[in-house]
Amino acid sequence: MQGHGALRGGHPGLEFSMRLGDTAIHTMGWTVPFASSRMSAPDSSTAQEAEARMAALAEADDRTLVAAFQTGDRAAFDVIVVRHRRPVYQLCYRFVNNHEDASDLAQDVFVRAFKGLVRFKGDASLATWLYRVAVNTCLNRVAIKKPVTAPLEVAVQVDGHAVSPLDELLRHERADKVRAAIEQLPPKQKATLMLRVYQECSHEEIATALGSTVGAVKANFFHALQNLRRTLERS
């Protein structure tokens, strides 16, 4: 799974507002509804303590951040947002192909994550859990906009060790044709393809993110590639 590096400013699609109640702070271009605004007019010693705490959280792993948040340290969620917002935004963008909608979806993802993280048990990685929240949020948006085609859930033998199976298919195709073909995939196949190819998730991680099985993930990926081939051959 790809990394969690913080985004640098200047990308309009990544500047959005998130609000829970009346509490909000600005974090690297986003308005994030978390801990830091609890302090009003802090003195220098309090500010130094807060800076030291944020520096320590920034070095913590995801498991430590989740534990801190679940015990009431809302500042830990600031760090989670900064660390994971790029892959979440990118995944949302793959579903809607425009920055404004992707920003709205990413906002929804982190608001839902903020509300649901207290129940996170650590059975999967935090990144995989966030992908599940993101996929569900995006699929809900897609379902509102158009009818959902039932995903294929049959057992198919697929070589899980094949190197970049999409590369050969797309080698000579234009990016706009590929995007249009992906857009026509059934939602579950589309989600599987994006998690596998763009987010570099394993079959096991995708199964967890989609609430599915490894066999169903392999089947959906296989059929997604087949459907892409047919669509591109007709175009």
N, C-alpha and C positions, 0 to 999 in steps of 0.2 A: 504494500500500500504506500502511496506517495506521501511525501513529507508534509509537515505542518508549518512551514515557514510563514512568518507574518508578511502580509501584503504591504507594499509601500503605497503612499497616497497617490492621487492623480487619476484613478480609474473611476469614472462616473458611475459605473454599474455596481461599484462596491461601497458607495456611500449611501447608507440608508439609515432610517431611524427605527429604533425598537423601544417600545415603552411598556412597562408594567406598572400600573398605578401612576404615581407622580414622581417616581424616583428614576433619574436618568443621568448618565455621565457620558462624556465624549471619549471614545477610545479609538485613536488612529483613524479619524474620519467617520466613525460610526457613532451614533448615540446609543449607548448601551445601558440598560436599566439596572445597574448593579451597585456594588457596595460603596464606591468611593464618595458618592453624594451624601452619605450619612453624616459626614463631618462638615460642619460649617465653621468657617474662619478658624482653621486649626492653627495652633501655635507652632513654632519651629520644631520643637521636640516631637510633637505629634506627627507633623509632616514627615520628619525624618524616619520615624517609626513606620509610618505608612509606606514610604518609599522602600525601606528595607524589607518590609513584608512583601510588597509586590515583586521586588527583586528575587526574593526567595521562592515565591510562587512561580515566577517565570522560569526558574531552573528545575522545578518539580516535574515529575512525570505525570501522565494523565491519571493514573490510579490515585496518586496523592492529591491531585487537584479535586477529583470527584469526592474523595473522603473529606477534604476540607470544606467543600461546598455543602455536603450532606450534614456536616456538624455546625453549619451556620455561617461559614466564611464566604460571603457572597462575592468577595473580591476574586476568589478562585475562578468564578465564572467569567470574569473579564479576561483572564488568561486563556481559558478554554476557547472563548470567542476569537481572540486574536490568533490562536494557534490553529484553529480548524476552519476559519471562515473561508479561506481560499478554496479548498477542495469542496466544501459544501456549496459555495457559490458556483463553482465550475460544474458540479453535477446538476444543479438547478438550471444553469444556462443550457446544458445539453438537452434538457426537456423542452425548453421554450424558445431558445435561439434568439432572445433579445435581452438586453441588459436590464431594462426596467422591470420586466416580469421576473427575471431571475433574482433581482434584488429583493422584490417583494416576497418571493418564495423563500429566499434565504432568511429574510427577517422572520417569516412564519416558523421556519425550522428552529431558529434559536430561541424564539419565544416558547415554542412547544418544549424544546429541550430544557429551558430554564424551569418550566413547570413540572417536567417529568423526571428530571435528573435525580430527584430525591428517592425515586423508586428504582434507580439503576443498580443492578446487583453485581455487575462486573463479569457476567457470564461470557461476554464478548468484549472486544476492545472498545474504548470510547469512540474511536473513529468509525468503527462498524456500526455502533449504535446510532451515531449521528447520521450515517448514511441511510439507515433504516427510517429514521424520522424524515429525512430529506426525500427519500423515494416515496414514502406514503403521502407526504405533503404534495409532491409533484403529481403523483398518480391521481390524487383527489382533484387537483386542478385540471388535469387532462380529462378526467371522467366528466367534469362539468361542461367542458367545451365540446366533447364529441363522444359518441358511443364507444364503449370499451369492448375490444375483441378478446374473447376468452384465450388465455395463454395456453400454449402446449405444455403438458405436464407428463408426457409419455417418456418411458425409459429409452434412451438412445445411447449407443456406444460412441463416445467422442474421445479423441486423443487429447487428454488434458495437458500433455507435454509439448504439443505442437507449438512452434515458435511463431508468434504474431500471426495467427490464422487470418486476420483481417488484412494484413499487409499485401499478401498476394492478390487478394480480391480487389483491393483499392489502388493497386500500384499505378494503373493507367487511367484512373477516373478523376474527374474534377471534384474539388471539395464541395461545390454547391450541389452537384448531383448526388454525392454521398449523403449530405445532410438531408436532402429531400427524400432519399430512399430510407434513411433511418427514421425519419418522421412518420413514415407509413407503417412501421413495425407495430405489432400489438404492444401494449404498454409493458407487459412483463418481459417480453423479448427485448424491447428497447432498454429497459432498466438493466437487464442482465448484460447486454452488450456494452453499455456505457460503464458499468461498474468494472467489467472485465478488461476492457480495452483502454478506457481513458483514466480510470482510477486505479487500475492495476491490482484489483482485489483478487484474492484466490477464490476458487469455487466454494470453499467453506465459508469465507467471509461474505460472499454474495448470498449464500443460502441463509445465513444469519440475518443479513440486512433485509432480505425479502420474505423472511419467515417461511422458507421453503426447504427443500432437500437438495443435497449435492447432485443427485441424479436428475432432478427437475431443472436445476441450474444448467447442467451440461446439455440437457435436451433443449432448453430455451436458447442457449447460445448457438447450438448447432442449427436450429431452425431459423434463428435470426440471420445467420450467415447465408443459409439457403435462400431465405426471402430477399435478402439484399442482392444476392447474385441474380435472382429472377427479375427484380425490379430494375437493376442496372442494365441487364441485357435487353430489356424492353425499351429503355430510354435512349 
